[in-house]
Amino acid sequence: MKKMKISVLSMAFLAVVFTLSFSPVFAKSENAGGKVLSANERVGANASSTPDLENDNNGQENEDSKTDAEDKDELTSETHRSAVADFVQTLLKAADREKGIGEKVREIARQQEGDEATTTDAIKKVANRSKIKTFLIGSDYKNLGALRSEIVKTRNRIKQLESVLGKAKNIANAEEIKSQIETLNQEQTKIEAFIKTQEGKFSLFGWLVRIFNK
């Protein structure tokens, strides 16, 4: 059994060396983009690539629309920053119109605004992590842990908002606050899904740990 584990470790080491050695070659190959064409092939390629501007524009518009629709449900540092900014501004306006619960609502909005940079930075670092580094040693667990901590803080603020919501004197303000609570809940769900996806990524180190723990 011990010899088998040593053998597995050796294979894993060789895989790491292979990955580190050839990854620049693969990247260079991808950036180079295709083979060199002969003179005749270039003439044929140029002839066949005469632009159909109307079709190209329509195709580009359809592609852009599809991309925009997909991006709405995708968590990025920018979409999160925008969502929190809307949340904060809406709550501050509602707080100015509500004398009774205004101070508490304003406090919660400011707290969420203060923590936005931490969450945004963590999302960005996790998303931009090197694929090779992730493959070898796994995801950025430090920043994923930071995201989990921020989720706990935000959930507590949502509970505080829900507790004061019934004390709002203006129905329109109450509905506005309720809408922002739902939006913030959706944002937390996206972050949780993001964490789950990142933690589920394969890594050579994690695979070895599982093998040796059997």
Buried (B, 14 or more C-beta within 10 A) or exposed (E): EEEEEEEBEEEBEEEBEEBEEEBEEEEEEEEEEEEEEEEEEEEEEEEEEEEEEEEEEEEEEEEEEEEEEEEEEEBBBEBBBEBBEEBBEBBBBBBEBBEEBBEBBBBBBBBBBEBBEBBBEBBBBBBEBEEBEBBBBBBBEEBBEBBEEBBEBBEEBBEBBEEBBEEBEEEEBBEBBBEBBEBBEEBBEBBBEBBEEBEEEEBBEBEBEEEEEE
